[in-house]
Amino acid sequence: MIDQRSAVSGQSVTSPEPFGSRHIGPDDTERDEMLAVVRAASLDALVDEAIPARIRLTKPLDLPAGESEYQFLRNLRSIAAKNQVFRSYIGLGYYDCITPSVILRNVLENPGWYTPYTPYQAEIAQGRLEALLNFQTMVMDLTGMQVANASLLDEATAAAEAMTMLHRVQSKRIDGVVGPPQFFVADSVYPQTLDLLKSRSEPLGIELVVGDWKTAAFGDRVFGALVQTPDEAGCVHDLRDFIARARRAGVAVAVGTDLLACVLLTPPGELGADIVYGNSQRFGVPLGYGGPHAAFFATLGKHVRQAPGRIIGVSIDAHGNTAYRMSLQTREQHIRREKATSNICTAQALLANIAGLYAVYHGPKGLTRIASRVHAYARQLESQLAALGIRQVNEHYFDTPRFALPGGAQTTGEIVKAALAARINLGYRRDGTVQIALDETVDEGDIRDLVAVFARALGKPAPAAEPPAPAAFAPAIARTTSFLTHPIFNRHHSETEMMRYIRGLERKDIGLDTSMIPLGSCTMKLNAASEMLPITWPEFSRLHPFAPVDQAQGYQQVFRELESMLATITGFAAVSLQPNSGAQGEYAGLLVIRAYHRDRGDTARDVVLIPASAHGTNPASAVMAGMRVVVVASTSEGNIDVDDLRRKAEEHKDRLAALMVTYPSTHGVFEEAIQDICSVVHQYGGQVYMDGANMNAQVGLTSPAAIGADVCHINLHKTFSIPHGGGGPGMGPIGVAAHLAPYLPGHPIVATGGAHAIHALSAAPWGSASILLISYAYMKMLGRDGMTDATRFAILNANYIKSRLEQHYPVLYTRENGRVAHEMIFDLRPLKQASGIEEGDVAKRLMDYGFHAPTVSFPVPGTLMVEPTESEPKGELDRFCDAMIQIRREIQAIIDGTADRRDNVLKNAPHTASAVAADEWTHPYSREEAAFPLPFVRAHKHWPAVGRIDNPYGDRNLICACPPIEEYA
Amino acid sequence: MAAAYPAGFKYTKDHEWIELAGDRGKVGITDYAQAQLGDVVYVELPEVGAKLKQGQSFGTIESVKAVSELYSPVTGEVVEVNAPLKDKPETVNSDPHGTWMVVVKLTNPSEASGLLDAAQYQDLIK
């Protein structure tokens, strides 16, 4: 049996202050009141009723007890001290930078910005939608492109998405051509970019042609080309002729670039590129040993429907005012499934917002100043090293001069020694040259120290310092066009204005700092302050991902412990921390399964069985992994139809690669037959991939291994407290059984992964390393009992809501005994018949009550899926239930004919302050009913910034850049 | 208000209609289809000269919340495309049976006899 002690109670007088009672919402009294409502004898009895006995763990997790917040932070300080923050001039897509303090304090370290969800409910997300629109506008301006998305996971992923997008838009060119389609990649792209392109091209049957872009030949089979400037060696190229040549040959071109370089250099968009991508990290986002950062992706207007990722657009609200929303959502996986343009779901909203706000704060003049300074220091370095007889070899460079050393390997050895002694990392290349990537933190002293390293290594005196040379580029590569001319980038340059601008945006949005966000499948639990603090400690935030591993021993210890704890929780043998999102984890898991089959000579296995109720990313990921999707039917109770599964597994037995299954199911139920389902798949030679989206209902009570899975991903941003960041970042590590461990992903620069590692899936070896600290903190502070309690209270909170609301709204799926897992689906379809009110109307009306809507129409159209998580106290659950019950009465009034079918509180929701305070009020209900429908709302009123947004208008009149300034209220 | 189903059109089970005139036919989607999709925001159509096969996709239609393939009622070649539709996709909602998408020159006119008539189609969507 599971340990009966609770972290919430039963502490001795000398026990450390338990974190469990801070993380978990209900206290002992509330727990007992709630148990009475759900009619369960005890919390354990309820859990026994919710989870089938045969998949329960028989003993507690083998994990240590929790640490108090104080103890944890003290211990982590000593781990942090094991990281050594050298000055890193390694480059390769990652640069030290200065996060403006006003952004650090008011955005990165502010729950108002890091706790909200992806802005699907646009009326209560206008703040971060505006900030993301700034990001898009900035990217478009700097790259010279027509549209940009609101960020991708990392630069290498953006490059891979560029390849697959060009494959789609060029389908006509390769139609009917004999042989596999080819994609040209310049050999001077970043190594991690090339590795990801290898990873992503092979399953899709795309042949990579890697070579020198200057001599690239474009045969019939070549549909696209990818080049980079500045390239991996820091060399800036004039791509004009190359792009013109490619276009003449009918080849589409993607160009990787650097946003700060684009300030001074001709942007690729002005040369005719189809796609421009890169990393926006150096715009104020800390290195974080690899992430999280926001990659950017910009393209031409004619390609926008083929673009991956989220795109923010401009529309109008019910009153005709400008309003922002996510555009073109039909490209996303929940609609297109296996036909989706990519499996990219999570963006990097928080980091994109930081980068966009960095541009707002500095403006075009500030960015020009920064870029010019960086370049000037690079030139100063060149001239001073020249005085030492060291030759700079890049034809053009922006921030990264490269040096040929006199004396060969021995000199290099001396320089390495001298640099390490000065706590400096340089970019040592295989050809013996050394590249030095400078950044905005560099000053005179840093240049002096760099020159001293070389002087010492050569045994010469350091030359006298000279003033930095002014920036000057050859006319062919110098930027001549203006950028960031929009007023938004030209008016918030004092800290007072910036602080108020950020705060003004923040107050428009609902995050967990405002109220419960009951999104089913998203697990919007507490992101505790103690979990968040360490990510901005310099020992963690300023480490370059390719710094020597011995400088990152603190991180390495955290990774080892985290992997071990995740292995214990999942019941698996090994864990990879590399995948940067849940969908990335799905893809990684499928590639690992594919590699396993192939290694055994089972090359034909390419069929993936996916239940009809699966997350849309599942089929999208399967297609990316080169697999064929076969959909398995659900029973009327919402469970997997085991007979159908058996039939399809038998039918495809020679080709069966895997089953993808979510557990507990996307319907919020612990399916009884899960072990039979897994054994059917194993019987026919397949592997079982468990989607870990609902892991929050498993921890400590059952596990992926216990149900019979071979691989799972774990959404650390759901179950393990990484905040949703208003639409990212996330992390999706995968756990695997022993037979799959050899295939865990590797990395081209830093050794990691299994003995037969597949290619990298993320640009950085441990994905977004710095936010792993959040999950690490969660696990260390809750410990074995706290984490298990969190699961039990997640189940209690869900069943409590079910008990309170089931007489008002039918609950679609439960176990036979009526229990749900950690979430439940309310069916609104019967009400739509009777009243004309749809699930979307209820979602918008909840805004008037101060709540973010539950998940709308997933996994069943016409429904709302509610997941309260363990972190919400009974009082908040009651307010939410009261709101839902009052809304049910409002719907009843329509059914009864006492409220108008069109002009009612639901159809007109949400109600803005301007609408309610207007002199003219023509609705048949009162202003008070509109704005303050229940007494509690008065104390917590959150006014939606805009009225109901016109979605069709936004998609028909696509605008993805900041609108004219007159539109700003 | 539901639009009437013209008696002179032929219909498919995939909810397209075709208005035949000699060996040519105008193709659109039915009132039922537009109602199911909701507000149409985008229509992607083939180019003139594209070869279509009966029952195969010749384009896509998107609403705010759904995306659907357009299936050709007949085999043939596209001889005309309703290009202005790109800029006013909402006419698919307001006038579904008056908004054609492509004109197809049939290579196998006998295929049309296998399509539904207005009464049969209305039975299908009941």
Contacts between the chains, C-beta under 8 A, distances in Angstrom:
chain1	res1	chain2	res2	distance
A	305	B	42	7.2
A	305	B	44	7.7
A	329	B	64	7.4
A	329	B	65	7.6
A	330	B	62	4.8
A	330	B	63	7.4
A	330	B	64	7.5
A	330	B	65	7.3
A	330	B	66	6.8
A	330	B	67	4.4
A	335	B	65	7.2
A	335	B	66	6.4
A	335	B	67	5.9
A	336	B	67	6.3
A	857	B	65	7.9
A	951	B	39	7.2
A	951	B	64	4.4
A	952	B	39	3.6
A	952	B	40	7.9
A	952	B	41	5.5
A	952	B	63	7.7
A	952	B	64	5.4
A	952	B	90	7.2
A	955	B	41	3.7
A	955	B	42	6.8
A	955	B	62	7.6
A	955	B	64	5.9
A	956	B	41	5.0
A	956	B	42	7.8
A	956	B	89	6.4
A	956	B	90	6.8
